[in-house]
Amino acid sequence: MDTKFWKKMNYDDIRAAYLRFLQQQGIGPNTIKTAYTDTFYLWRRGGEKLFWKAVDSNDSDARKILFRVLQENTNGDASKLVNGYVSHLRRFHAFISSVANNNYLNVQSRQNLVSAKNGMKSEIIIPSPNNKQVEHYLNVWKKLDNYQLQENALDKLFLELCPMNTDISDILLKVSTLNDFYSTNIFSVYSVAKHILSLRIDERLKTGDVRLVDDIKRISINGKERNFYSFASKYCSHHNPSAYPIYDSYVDKVLRYYRKRDGFLTFGDDNLKNYVQFKDILIAFRKHYGLENYSLKLIDKYLWLLGKDYFRKKYGKKS
């Protein structure tokens, strides 16, 4: 079995090609989803080299490799789980053998692979979180002059010029600037500024009280309850970046994607709209994928740029 060709391809293109193969095998959508994820378990947990070592090995040696990795990464019975993963590798062998006639090399990586035959919805394929991916997106961030300069300006405003929240004029300036830079759709900046002033937030910001975001986001304007959740997280984050990661629609989508694909944590969609739980989910995400060397602020930048790549909106700025 010649795997040299495939070893030159990246993770996402291999998975995309494999998905096309699975979709043409006449198997059910649930089986496809399981195979599409579990076949690459070794790659995610043990790395690319160990994955290919198992693929190049016979069943017995591949079983030993999988058993060891399962023992290290699961609380379940590895001796029972290993059989399923070995069967996925066998199917992957069949896939590699089948591409000699070039049937599955028309790869659409990253965006919306569709299978009309099996009735599957469009599926976005996103790379697994790892240090290399985080570094890639952090380097992308460094090259985005508009965001870099915008962040520098906000840091100067929030941390140097107007660090306190005891003067309505200072708060108005910060609310207005955030609203403009981030297009947070606050139509009554004075009402929001007055609300923030009433909460006496400076000590809570200093101590990193995560409940503060939910207190700021809820505001009544002209008798109607409003929810400025993303704005509230941004307002707190620019005062204390290490304690307050930013909630954003892109980050929300990415976290839900990896929950569904990898099961890194069990949570409901609504849990992401509660800031205390959102931060806990983000910390769990960071731990699950071994990214604890990165601050929550850096993880936030990575997830936002990743989400922007794969869940891009038609209009609007970061929200």
Residue, then its C-alpha position, 0 to 999 in steps of 0.5 A: m500500500d503506497t501512502k507516499f502521495w497522501k503523506k504530502m497532503n495536509y490534514d484537511d485535504i485528506r479528510a475532504a477526499y476521504l469524505r468524498f470516498l465515504q459518500q460514494q460507498g452507499i453507507g448511512p449518514n451517521t456511519i459516515k460522520t463517525a468514520y470521518t471523525d474516528t478514522f483520524y483519532l490517532w492524528r488528533r491524539g498522537g500526531e501525524k507521524l503516529f497516525w501514518k505509522a498505524v496506517d502503514s502497519n498490519d492490523s496487529d501493530a496498528r491495534k497496539i498503537l491504538f490501544r496505547v493511545l486510547q489508554e492514555n486519552t480515555n476513561g473507557d475500556a480501551s480493549k473494547l474501544v480499540n476494535g472500532y478504531v481498527s475497523h476505521l483504519r481498515r476502511f481507510h486502507a480501502f480508500i487509499s487503495s481505491v485512489a489508484n484510478n484517481n476517483y477521489l482527488n478532486v478535493q474541495s478543502r475547507q468549504n461545504l462538501v455536499s453529498a446529495k446521494n446520502g442526504m447529508k447537509s453541507e459540511i464545513i471542514i475545519p482543522s483540528p486545534n493545535n499549537k501550529q494552527v494557533e500560531h498560524y492565526l496569531n501571525v495572520w493577526k499581526k499582519l492585519d494593520n487595521y485590527q492592530l492599530q484599532e486595538n492599540a488605540l483602544d488600549k490607549l483609551f481604556l488603559e491610559l486615557c480613561p481607565m476609570n468608570t466614574d465619569i459619564s464623559d469617559i464612559l461615553l467616549k469608550v462606549s462610542t468608540l467601541n460601538d464604532f470600531y466593532s459595529t456593535n449596533i448600540f443605538s443609544v450610547y448615552s443609555v448604555a453609558k449611564h447604565i455602566l456608571s450606575l453599576r460602579i464597576d471599577e473594583r469588579l473589573k480589577t478583580g475580574d468578576v465574570r458576572l459583571v458582563d451579564d450585568i452590563k449586557r442587560i439594559s432597559i431602553n425606552g421601556k424595552e429590555r436590550n441585550f448587548y452581550s458581545f459589547a459587554s464582553k468587549y467593554c470588560s475585556h479592554h479594561n482587563p484583557s487577561a480576565y475577560p475573553i470576548y464573546d463573539s458570534y464567530v467564536d460561538k460558532v467555532l466552539r459549537y462546531y468542535r463540540k459537535r465534531d470532537g465532543f470536547l465538552t457537553f454544553g447547550d447553545d444557551n450556555l454560551k450566552n451566559y458569560v460565566q459559563f462561556k468563559d468556563i467553556l473556553i477554558a475547557f476548550r483550551k485544556h482539551y486541545g493542549l493549548e494552555n500555553y496561550s492566554l485566553k486573549l490569544i485563544d480568543k484571537y485565534l478562534w475569531l480569525l478561524g471563525k471569520d475564515y469558515f463562518r464569514k458573514k456577508y456584511g458587517k465587522k466583528s460583532 
